[in-house]
Amino acid sequence: MSQDSNPLEMTQRLEAVGVTNADKKYEWDDGLDHDDVTKIYVGGGSNGIQFIKFEYVKTGKVKRSFHGYSVAGFTQMFEIDHKKNEHLESVEGYLDSYGIQALRFKTNLRISEMIGYETGEKFTRAVDGKKIIGFHGSAKIHLESLGAYFTEILPTRLEPKGGKGGIEWDDGADYVGVTKIRARASGKGIHNISFDYINKDGHIFKGPDHGSDTGYRLEPFEINHLDKEYLLSVDGWYCETSGVIGTLQFKTNMKTSKLMGNEETGTKFSLGCNGMKIIGFHGYAKENLNSLGASFTTLPLTKLEHVGIAKRPHWDDGAFQGVRKVSFCYDHLIRCISFEYDNDGNVEARQHGSNVESNAQEAEFEVDYPNEYVTSIEGKLHKYNNYDTLIATLTIKTSTGRSSKILGNAVGDNLVDFVLESKGCALVGFYGSGQFSNQYSLGAYSRPMPSLLNAEKLEAEGGDEEASSNNGGVDGG
């Protein structure tokens, strides 16, 4: 998108949902002249949401708005850290003839708990690929309706890295992902590269070639976007004398490519952004590929459905970069569970439950983050009665194939197996319900994780010897 684009042209207004016959004199509109939403306060009671308060930011300055009527009841706040590239993507909730009964907010990094009471008709306000920068609606003594303004999420662009020389090229960044990478190479380095992208309508766009048609074809590296596989980073090596990239290696959340080109010689560079995926490439090339840059957008965050009956007090840790440690207290049931998360290099600890049983045991399971991620939690639920389940056992598994021992007691009747996991993803936060020394349910947040294959064990795909044995390389496109 050009730097001259008019912000108004990128903005989309979704009409308010809620009471259809509300008095127009109680309508309000915060407008769209904001960069981001930073804080949301929601207050209400048994009759629904009574007020909502927003804090917006524009060029570093905060603007506040208040709508509704503040009376005795609950008040909850949800904060969005725009300084860490977090932005509000959607709002959902429940409404009835009186107005909005419950609200939940989703960012590119976290999902809030449902604030209010889940009664009435469910609604969602979201636009794929856009973020919320403003709200409008109506409010008298209750929040009667709610709508939102959406704008494009501009990609993060990393400038080309590598050698000097070549002619500038740019595939753009108006895509949702990369699905195939083709290259030509020889002992002199990468001669040519091209990319297949996924358009926003779901169709494949075959990008142009960059470089010359000399050298031999390498086996294409394919990325299965239909299976939620995403290209996360690129490593490369270039010769400072010739200015040519000699080797490239691509990493997704599920696998790592072979080395494309020569062996790992020369000066190394990397293209990657934590929590983001590559959606476009640019660089410099002529007879060879001289340098490579990339554009990124945020990775999707998924809230996995909780297991167990969650009618008791609930907790929600939100999502982080990863899990560093999980601690337990248990006897025949899980009494207490604690997590230590990584939040941009800082450790944040959360504890749920208490150890009041004299015969309870304690255990810890440490994760070698960022070289290792929690990929699944499995266990057994004890069906206590028609109203409650209790977590009887838990086992932690990681991306390196390690597992904790089975914690708890897997013996007895009325036990139901469960697994919390998502293929190619790390578990980066947890939520659930519990009271005192009983844990009733557990859920998780998942996000695609970097491939952790040992790249040093992958043989280089390239070199003059292989070109000769393959009669010019792979003929397929």
C-alpha positions in Angstrom: 0.0 0.0 0.0 1.4 3.3 -1.0 2.5 5.9 1.5 0.0 8.3 -0.1 -3.1 6.2 0.7 -5.9 8.2 2.3 -6.7 6.7 5.8 -10.4 7.4 5.2 -10.3 5.2 2.1 -8.9 2.3 4.1 -11.5 2.6 6.9 -14.7 0.5 7.0 -17.7 1.2 9.3 -19.7 -1.8 10.6 -23.1 -0.7 11.7 -24.1 -1.1 15.4 -25.9 -4.2 16.6 -28.3 -4.1 19.5 -31.6 -2.4 20.2 -33.2 -1.5 16.9 -35.7 1.1 18.2 -33.3 3.0 20.5 -33.8 6.8 20.9 -31.5 8.5 18.4 -30.6 11.2 20.9 -28.6 8.6 22.9 -26.5 7.7 19.9 -22.7 8.3 20.2 -19.8 8.1 17.8 -16.1 8.2 18.9 -15.0 8.6 15.2 -12.1 7.0 13.4 -9.3 9.5 13.9 -7.3 7.2 16.1 -4.2 5.0 15.7 -5.3 2.3 18.1 -7.6 1.3 21.0 -5.5 0.9 24.2 -7.9 0.3 27.1 -11.5 -0.8 27.4 -13.5 -0.6 30.7 -16.8 -2.5 30.8 -19.3 -2.1 33.7 -22.6 -3.8 34.3 -24.8 -6.1 36.4 -27.6 -8.6 36.2 -29.4 -6.4 33.6 -26.5 -6.3 31.2 -23.7 -3.9 30.2 -24.4 -0.5 31.8 -21.4 1.5 30.5 -18.4 1.2 28.4 -15.3 3.4 28.4 -12.5 3.6 25.8 -9.0 5.0 25.7 -7.7 5.6 22.2 -4.2 6.8 21.1 -3.3 9.2 18.3 0.3 10.1 17.6 1.1 9.2 21.2 -1.7 11.2 22.8 -4.6 9.5 24.7 -8.3 10.3 24.1 -11.0 9.0 26.4 -14.7 8.5 26.0 -17.5 7.3 28.3 -20.9 6.0 27.3 -23.8 4.7 29.5 -24.6 5.1 33.2 -22.3 4.1 36.0 -24.0 2.3 38.9 -23.1 -0.4 41.4 -22.0 -3.6 39.7 -18.9 -5.1 38.2 -16.2 -3.2 36.3 -13.6 -5.0 34.2 -10.7 -3.5 32.2 -9.0 -5.0 29.1 -5.7 -3.4 28.1 -4.1 -3.5 24.6 -0.4 -2.8 24.4 -0.1 -1.0 21.1 3.6 -0.3 21.8 4.2 -4.0 21.3 2.3 -4.1 18.0 -0.8 -5.4 19.7 -4.1 -4.3 18.1 -7.8 -5.0 18.6 -9.1 -7.3 15.9 -12.7 -8.0 16.9 -15.5 -7.7 19.5 -18.2 -10.3 20.1 -20.8 -10.8 22.7 -24.5 -11.4 23.5 -27.5 -9.1 23.2 -31.2 -9.1 23.8 -34.1 -6.7 23.6 -32.7 -4.6 26.4 -29.2 -4.2 24.8 -25.7 -5.7 25.1 -25.5 -8.4 27.8 -21.8 -9.5 27.4 -18.7 -8.5 25.5 -15.4 -10.2 24.7 -12.4 -8.6 22.9 -9.8 -10.3 20.7 -6.4 -8.8 19.7 -3.7 -10.3 17.5 -2.1 -11.6 20.7 -4.8 -12.3 23.3 -8.5 -12.9 23.9 -10.3 -11.5 26.9 -12.7 -13.4 28.9 -16.5 -12.9 28.3 -17.4 -9.9 30.4 -21.1 -10.1 31.4 -23.7 -12.8 31.1 -23.9 -15.1 28.0 -27.6 -14.7 27.4 -29.6 -13.8 24.3 -28.3 -13.7 20.7 -24.6 -13.9 19.9 -23.0 -11.3 17.6 -19.5 -10.5 16.2 -18.0 -7.4 14.8 -14.8 -8.3 12.8 -13.2 -7.7 9.3 -10.5 -10.1 8.1 -7.1 -8.4 7.9 -8.3 -5.2 9.6 -8.1 -3.7 13.1 -10.5 -1.7 15.2 -9.6 2.0 15.7 -12.9 3.4 16.9 -16.4 2.6 18.2 -19.9 4.0 17.9 -23.3 3.0 19.3 -26.1 4.1 21.6 -26.4 4.2 25.4 -28.8 5.5 27.9 -28.8 3.6 31.2 -27.5 0.6 29.4 -25.2 0.0 26.4 -28.0 -0.5 23.9 -25.9 -1.1 20.7 -22.3 -1.2 19.6 -20.5 -0.8 16.2 -16.9 -0.3 15.1 -14.5 1.3 12.6 -11.9 -0.9 11.0 -8.8 0.0 9.1 -6.0 -1.9 7.3 -3.2 -3.5 9.3 -0.1 -2.2 7.6 2.6 -4.9 7.2 6.0 -4.6 8.9 8.8 -4.3 6.3 12.4 -5.5 6.8 14.7 -3.9 4.3 16.9 -6.2 2.1 19.9 -7.9 3.6 22.8 -9.4 1.8 25.3 -8.1 -0.8 25.5 -5.0 -2.9 24.4 -4.6 -6.5 21.5 -5.7 -8.7 18.3 -4.1 -9.7 15.5 -3.5 -7.2 12.4 -5.6 -7.3 9.3 -5.8 -5.0 6.5 -8.4 -5.1 4.4 -6.2 -2.7 2.8 -7.3 0.5 -0.9 -7.4 -0.4 -1.1 -11.2 0.3 -2.0 -13.4 3.2 0.9 -15.8 2.9 3.6 -17.7 0.9 2.8 -21.1 -0.5 5.8 -22.1 -2.7 9.5 -21.0 -3.2 11.4 -21.7 -6.4 15.1 -21.1 -7.0 18.0 -21.7 -9.4 21.5 -22.0 -8.2 25.1 -23.1 -8.9 28.4 -23.0 -7.2 28.3 -19.3 -7.7 25.2 -18.9 -5.5 21.5 -18.2 -6.0 20.8 -17.2 -9.7 17.1 -16.8 -9.5 14.2 -16.9 -7.0 10.4 -16.6 -7.3 7.5 -17.0 -4.8 3.9 -18.2 -5.0 1.6 -16.2 -2.8 -1.9 -16.6 -1.5 -4.2 -13.7 -2.4 -6.7 -12.3 0.0 -9.4 -14.1 -2.0 -7.7 -17.5 -1.4 -6.3 -17.9 -4.9 -2.6 -18.6 -5.7 -0.6 -15.9 -7.4 2.6 -17.0 -9.1 5.2 -14.2 -8.6 7.7 -13.2 -11.2 11.3 -14.5 -11.4 14.1 -12.4 -9.9 17.5 -13.0 -11.4 18.6 -14.9 -14.5 17.5 -18.3 -15.9 21.0 -19.7 -15.6 22.0 -22.4 -13.1 19.9 -25.4 -12.3 16.5 -25.7 -10.8 16.3 -26.6 -7.1 13.4 -28.7 -5.7 10.7 -26.2 -4.7 9.9 -25.6 -1.1 6.2 -26.0 -0.5 4.1 -24.5 2.3 0.7 -26.0 3.0 -1.4 -23.0 3.8 -4.5 -25.1 3.9 -3.1 -26.9 6.9 -2.3 -23.6 8.7 1.4 -23.7 7.8 3.0 -20.3 7.7 6.4 -19.0 6.6 8.1 -17.4 9.6 11.7 -16.7 8.8 14.6 -16.9 6.4 18.3 -17.5 7.0 20.9 -16.6 4.3 24.6 -16.4 3.6 26.2 -14.0 1.1 29.7 -13.2 -0.2 30.8 -9.7 0.6 33.3 -9.8 -2.3 30.9 -10.8 -5.1 27.8 -9.3 -3.4 25.8 -12.6 -4.2 23.6 -14.6 -1.8 25.1 -18.1 -1.9 22.6 -20.0 0.4 19.1 -19.6 1.7 17.0 -21.6 4.2 13.3 -21.1 5.0 11.5 -22.0 8.2 7.8 -22.5 8.8 5.9 -23.4 11.9 6.0 -27.0 10.8 9.3 -27.6 9.0 12.6 -26.2 7.8 13.8 -26.3 4.1 17.0 -27.9 3.0 19.8 -25.5 2.3 19.1 -23.9 -1.1 22.4 -23.2 -2.9 25.9 -23.8 -1.5 27.0 -24.7 2.0 26.8 -22.3 4.9 29.7 -20.0 3.9 30.1 -16.3 4.0 28.3 -13.7 6.1 25.0 -14.8 7.6 21.8 -12.8 7.8 18.3 -13.5 9.1 14.8 -12.2 8.3 12.2 -12.8 11.0 9.9 -11.0 13.4 8.6 -12.6 16.7 5.0 -13.5 16.5 4.7 -12.6 12.7 4.6 -14.4 9.4 6.0 -13.5 6.0 3.5 -12.3 3.4 5.8 -10.7 0.7 9.4 -10.4 -0.5 11.5 -7.7 -2.1 15.2 -7.2 -2.8 17.9 -6.7 -5.5 18.9 -9.1 -8.3 20.4 -9.1 -11.8 22.4 -12.1 -12.9 22.2 -13.4 -9.3 20.2 -12.7 -6.2 22.1 -10.0 -4.3 19.9 -9.2 -1.4 16.5 -10.2 0.1 13.9 -8.4 2.3 10.5 -9.4 3.6 7.2 -8.0 4.8 5.4 -9.4 7.8 2.0 -9.4 9.4 0.9 -10.9 12.7 0.3 -14.6 13.2 -3.2 -15.8 14.2 -3.8 -16.5 17.9 -6.4 -19.2 18.6 -8.2 -19.8 21.9 -8.6 -23.6 22.1 -11.9 -24.7 23.6 -11.6 -25.5 27.3 -12.2 -29.1 28.5 -14.4 -29.7 31.6 -17.4 -28.1 33.0 -16.7 -24.4 33.7 -19.5 -23.2 35.9 -17.2 -22.3 38.8 -15.0 -19.2 39.2 -12.8 -18.8 36.1 -9.3 -17.4 35.5 -7.6 -16.3 32.3 -3.8 -15.7 32.0 -4.0 -14.4 28.4 -1.3 -15.2 25.9 2.5 -14.7 26.0 5.6 -15.5 23.9 6.0 -18.9 25.5 6.0 -21.1 28.7 9.1 -21.4 30.8 7.9 -23.6 33.7 4.8 -25.5 34.8 4.4 -26.4 38.5 1.8 -28.6 40.2 0.4 -29.7 43.5 -1.5 -33.0 43.3 -2.7 -36.1 45.1 -5.5 -38.1 43.4 -6.5 -34.8 41.8 -4.7 -31.7 40.5 -4.9 -29.3 43.4 -2.9 -26.4 42.1 -1.2 -25.4 38.8 1.2 -22.6 38.2 2.7 -21.2 35.0 5.8 -19.1 34.4 5.5 -17.3 31.0 8.0 -15.4 28.9 6.8 -11.8 28.3 9.5 -10.2 26.0 12.3 -11.7 28.1 10.6 -11.1 31.5 9.1 -13.9 33.6 5.5 -13.6 34.6 4.1 -16.1 37.1 0.4 -17.1 37.5 -0.9 -19.6 40.2 -4.3 -21.2 40.2 -5.6 -23.2 43.1 -4.1 -23.9 46.5 -2.4 -26.8 48.3 -4.5 -27.5 51.4 -4.2 -31.3 51.3 -1.6 -32.7 53.7 -0.6 -35.6 51.4 -0.3 -33.5 48.2 2.9 -33.8 46.2 4.7 -31.1 44.3 6.4 -31.3 40.9 8.0 -28.9 38.3 8.5 -29.2 34.6 10.9 -26.7 33.1 10.9 -25.8 29.4 14.0 -24.7 27.5 12.4 -21.6 26.0 13.0 -20.3 23.3 14.6 -23.6 22.0 11.6 -25.6 23.2 7.8 -24.9 23.4 4.9 -26.6 25.1 2.9 -28.2 22.3 0.2 -30.1 24.2 -1.3 -30.8 27.6 -3.2 -34.1 28.0 -4.9 -35.7 30.9 -8.0 -37.1 32.4 -11.2 -35.5 33.8 -13.1 -37.1 36.7 -16.9 -36.6 36.1 -17.8 -35.7 39.7 -21.6 -35.2 39.1 -23.9 -33.6 36.5 -22.5 -30.2 37.4 -18.8 -30.6 37.9 -15.7 -32.2 36.4 -12.4 -32.3 38.3 -8.9 -32.5 36.6 -7.5 -35.8 37.7 -4.2 -36.0 35.7 -2.0 -33.8 33.5 0.9 -34.5 31.2 3.0 -31.8 29.5 4.6 -32.4 26.1 7.0 -30.2 24.2 8.3 -29.5 20.7 11.5 -31.5 21.4 9.6 -34.7 22.2 10.0 -34.5 25.9 7.1 -35.3 28.3 6.5 -34.8 32.0 5.5 -37.7 34.1 1.8 -38.3 34.6 0.8 -36.1 37.5 -2.3 -37.1 39.5 -4.2 -40.4 39.7 -5.4 -42.1 36.6 -7.2 -44.8 38.5 -11.0 -45.0 39.0 -14.3 -44.8 37.3 -15.9 -41.9 35.3 -12.6 -40.8 33.8 -12.6 -39.0 30.4 -9.4 -38.4 28.3 -8.7 -34.9 26.9 -5.9 -33.3 24.8 -5.2 -29.6 24.3 -3.1 -29.1 21.2 -3.0 -27.6 17.7 -0.8 -28.9 14.9 2.3 -26.8 14.3 1.4 -24.5 17.2 2.8 -23.8 20.7 0.6 -23.4 23.7 1.4 -19.8 24.9 -1.2 -19.2 27.6 -3.9 -20.9 29.6 -7.3 -20.3 31.1 -9.7 -22.4 33.1 -11.9 -22.6 36.2 -11.2 -23.6 39.8 -12.0 -22.9 43.4 -9.8 -23.5 46.4 -8.0 -26.9 45.9 -10.2 -28.1 43.0 -9.5 -27.5 39.3 -12.6 -28.0 37.2 -11.6 -27.1 33.6 -8.6 -26.1 31.5 -8.2 -24.3 28.1 -5.3 -22.9 26.2 -4.2 -20.2 23.7 -2.1 -21.5 20.7 0.1 -19.7 18.2 2.2 -21.1 15.3 5.7 -21.7 16.5 9.1 -21.5 14.7 10.4 -24.8 13.3 13.0 -26.2 15.6 14.6 -28.8 13.3 18.3 -29.0 13.6 19.4 -27.1 10.4 23.0 -28.3 10.8 21.9 -31.9 10.0 20.2 -30.9 6.7 22.4 -31.5 3.7 22.9 -28.6 1.3 20.9 -28.8 -1.9 23.2 -27.4 -4.5 26.9 -27.2 -5.5 28.5 -28.1 -8.8 28.8 -31.8 -8.0 25.0 -32.2 -7.5 24.3 -30.1 -10.6 26.3 -32.6 -12.6 24.7 -35.7 -11.1 21.2 -34.3 -11.6 21.8 -33.2 -15.2 20.9 -29.6 -14.3 18.8 -30.2 -11.3 15.1 -30.8 -10.9 13.0 -30.1 -14.0 9.8 -29.4 -12.1 8.6 -25.9 -11.5 
